[in-house]
Amino acid sequence: MNPPPIQDEQERGMILVNVLMFVAIASGLVLLMIDREELALDRGLRMREAARAQAIVRGGALSALVALRRDGEKAGDVDHRGEPWAKLAEKDAPIEGGTFDLAIADAEGRFNINSVRTGEAGAVVLLQEIANDVGMKPEQVVAAIEYVRLQGPITDLRPLRLAGIEPKVADKLERVVTALPGITTINLNAAEPELMRILFKDPLIASRLVAVRARQGYLTLKDLNDQHVTLPWGTSFKSSSFWVRTAATIGSTRQQEATLIQRRTTPQGVLEAVPVERWRNAAVPPGVPAFGVR
């Protein structure tokens, strides 16, 4: 005996609903698999881009190492922005799949705050003069010296902001003070005009020396003698520390690195240029040169 037609229609309806449900589930699974595959491909592409960008960044720093070592061998008595090493700078240089940036600068154009760790009076006095000029409070100066002596040598000035230094004052301080390993001098060929004014204690003489430096590219003892001034304490015309900042953009990925390079002579008498500190991406400290600035 045949079932009633209405029952056939109900069964066919249920079968159709089940089929549609299975189709929907299968479609969802397929879309999920596609999404996961696309995410995996995108992640893999970004990782390849990042690896290539990082390799280019390190290559830029290596070229700076070579140039600085060569400069030390050929012209180690003076360092200034007119030398070949300073011409390595690049901004948005085209490379395959993206762009490349490189900034290089003398790191010893500022007072090295780690100098106060020696206890030498000249270093403390100079830091106090700088602090007075930028508007630091006396208690903040004492706190900074104690921090550097207890925690140093430090590699970054940013922790000093925690001592309650106002942001504007801290910004001024970081234009004339840095934190470098070891004991360094201030290179008058790289010092900012603000620091020159503090060092020579005479705005007019400082401005004249800055003008001479801008005209001929560097300063000499003769230039100081012409202004009837002597070489200030803790200064020189050469450097052993240099900043190199490199960045590479490949596709949608950007990698950036800052390297502090120092030139030094080995016990065997061989001059070498070596990286002593590295910072990547957001960790790049203040004092590192901006791209496009020569």
Helices and strands as residue ranges (DSSP letters): H 5-74, G 84-88, E 90-95, E 98-106, E 111-112, G 113-118, H 121-134, H 138-151, G 158-163, H 167-176, E 177-178, E 186-187, H 193-200, H 203-216, H 221-226, E 235-236, E 241-250, E 253-265, E 271-280, G 281-283
